[in-house]
Amino acid sequence: MRCVYRAWALGLLGSALALCAQNQAVAKAEREWAQAVATRDFDLLEQILSDELIYAHSTGVIESKREYLEKLKSGQNRYDQIEHEKMTIKVFGSAAVAHSIVRMRGQSSGQPFDNRLMMMHTWIHQNGRWRLVAHQTTRLGP
């Protein structure tokens, strides 16, 4: 594992291993979020999404947690697949930023979409788990 080797090389094994574990936990939270959205697991999404969520779509639409979940539940927005192509995570204590390139496929207001996006997520560690507090995407080329 790259984290462990760098930590050993720098002689900072203990603290670097802790940081590596946090990075892995945030990466796991990213995958859980994507899976929960695609499978419409609203119970898991309630746990993952912070009540203070700011969800900014690549279209410029900004939603609260309630608005985002209502559109998912109604079928107005449907994500059939969210696939991370590349992910970089930076942890800052009980907060983390995940920058990713993703492909999202689904439907919005009955119209199919297949978008390649740059995505920025802000996570906070709260009540024993990583929770998503901010989402921002920018559309990229095909």
C-alpha positions in Angstrom: 0.0 0.0 0.0 1.4 3.4 -1.1 0.4 5.1 2.2 2.3 2.6 4.4 5.5 2.8 2.3 5.6 6.6 2.4 5.0 6.5 6.1 7.8 4.0 6.7 10.2 5.9 4.5 9.5 9.1 6.4 9.7 7.4 9.8 6.2 8.6 10.7 4.4 5.2 10.6 1.9 5.7 13.4 0.5 9.0 12.4 0.7 8.2 8.7 -1.2 4.9 9.2 -3.9 6.8 11.0 -4.2 9.2 8.1 -4.2 6.4 5.6 -7.0 4.7 7.6 -9.0 8.0 7.5 -8.5 8.3 3.7 -9.7 4.7 3.2 -12.8 5.4 5.4 -13.7 8.5 3.3 -13.1 6.5 0.1 -15.5 3.9 1.5 -18.0 6.6 2.3 -17.8 7.8 -1.3 -18.5 4.4 -2.6 -21.4 3.9 -0.2 -22.9 7.2 -1.3 -22.7 6.2 -5.0 -24.1 2.8 -4.3 -27.0 4.1 -2.1 -27.9 6.7 -4.8 -27.9 4.1 -7.6 -29.8 1.5 -5.6 -32.2 4.0 -4.1 -31.3 3.0 -0.6 -33.0 5.9 1.2 -32.3 4.6 4.7 -28.6 4.6 4.0 -28.7 8.0 2.3 -30.4 9.4 5.5 -27.4 8.3 7.4 -24.8 9.4 4.9 -26.2 12.8 4.1 -25.8 15.6 6.7 -29.0 17.5 7.6 -27.0 20.6 6.5 -26.3 19.2 3.0 -25.7 21.7 0.2 -26.1 19.7 -3.1 -25.0 21.7 -6.2 -25.7 20.0 -9.5 -23.7 20.6 -12.6 -26.8 22.3 -14.0 -26.5 25.0 -11.4 -29.5 23.8 -9.3 -28.8 23.8 -5.6 -30.8 21.6 -3.2 -31.0 20.9 0.5 -31.0 17.3 1.8 -34.8 17.3 1.8 -35.1 18.6 -1.8 -32.4 16.2 -3.1 -34.1 13.2 -1.5 -37.6 14.2 -2.6 -36.4 14.3 -6.2 -34.8 10.9 -5.9 -37.8 9.4 -4.2 -40.2 10.8 -6.8 -38.1 9.5 -9.7 -37.7 13.1 -11.0 -33.9 12.4 -10.7 -32.7 8.8 -11.1 -29.1 7.7 -11.1 -28.6 4.2 -12.5 -24.8 4.3 -12.2 -22.2 6.5 -10.5 -18.7 5.3 -11.3 -15.6 6.8 -9.8 -12.8 6.9 -12.4 -10.3 8.8 -10.2 -10.4 10.0 -6.6 -8.1 12.2 -4.4 -8.9 12.6 -0.7 -7.5 15.1 1.7 -8.3 14.7 5.4 -8.2 17.7 7.8 -9.0 16.3 11.3 -12.7 15.7 11.4 -13.3 17.1 7.8 -12.3 15.7 4.5 -12.4 16.8 0.8 -12.8 14.2 -1.9 -12.1 15.3 -5.5 -13.2 12.8 -8.2 -13.8 12.3 -11.8 -17.1 10.4 -12.1 -19.4 9.1 -14.7 -23.1 9.4 -13.9 -25.9 7.8 -15.9 -29.6 8.0 -15.3 -32.6 10.3 -16.0 -33.6 13.8 -15.0 -37.2 14.9 -15.6 -37.6 11.9 -17.9 -34.6 12.7 -20.1 -31.6 10.3 -20.1 -28.2 11.6 -19.2 -24.7 10.1 -19.4 -22.3 12.7 -17.9 -18.6 12.7 -17.1 -18.2 15.1 -14.2 -15.6 16.5 -11.9 -17.0 16.2 -8.4 -16.0 17.8 -5.1 -17.4 16.4 -1.9 -16.9 17.8 1.6 -17.3 15.2 4.4 -17.4 15.7 8.2 -16.9 12.9 10.8 -20.0 13.1 13.0 -21.6 10.6 15.3 -19.0 7.9 14.4 -19.3 8.1 10.6 -18.3 10.2 7.7 -21.3 12.4 6.5 -21.6 14.3 3.3 -22.1 18.0 3.9 -21.5 19.5 0.4 -21.6 18.2 -3.2 -20.5 20.1 -6.3 -20.2 18.8 -9.9 -18.9 20.4 -13.1 -19.6 18.8 -16.4 -16.6 17.6 -18.4 -16.3 16.5 -22.0 -17.2 12.9 -23.1 
